[in-house]
Amino acid sequence: TAYIRGENGTRALDEQDIENLRKAYDQDLRHTDELLRQFVDRLKQEGIYKDSTLVIYSSHGENLADNVYRRQGSRDAAFGHVYLWPQTTQVPMIIKSPEMEPGSESRPVSIIDIAPTLYDIADLDLDPGTERQQEGESLLGYENRDLSDPEFSETKHADNIAINRGDYKFIRRGGREDVLYR
């Protein structure tokens, strides 16, 4: 059974509800894709696309009642992004820049890496005092990056934290049973 949490509490969803919500989400994605296509086309028309740096990312994904890790009978919301399952934490990031070689990378990166990357692309130094607060690392030269440290995710909405290391993921779900899986 899938559930959704709303203003009037949590309720069970039937298969038609789930299908309708997924279709609405897909429609939103298609609309966003179209707006992005129009933006890129405009940059090309203006003759500035080749020299432009574009960053496209999402702060989170969505759980669309497809959380295979959700236990039978759980009252966790089946839709949304409050819980740190892979569908909410593993989201695409696209950076197009004349300073970067085209390609793709399957190793993890983080949105905290965007600012240092943009500083590198623009050949700027971080302001003094800012470096102590900067947690991310530039993605230029990413192939040489040390990936032995675990990755961390957190959400304040449900007091969740997640730690990924290699093939393992641990989730502490604020007041609910902790989950470790591979």
Buried (B, 14 or more C-beta within 10 A) or exposed (E): EBBBBEEEEEEEBEEEBBEEBBEEEEEEEEEEEEEEEEEBEEBEEEEEBEEEBEBEBEEBBBBBBBBEBBEEEBEBBBBBBBBBBBBBBEBEBEBBBEEBEEEEEEEEBBBEBBBBBBBBBEEEEEEEEEEEEBEBBBBBEBEEBEEEEEBEBEBEEBEBBBBBEEEEBBBBBBEBEEBEEE
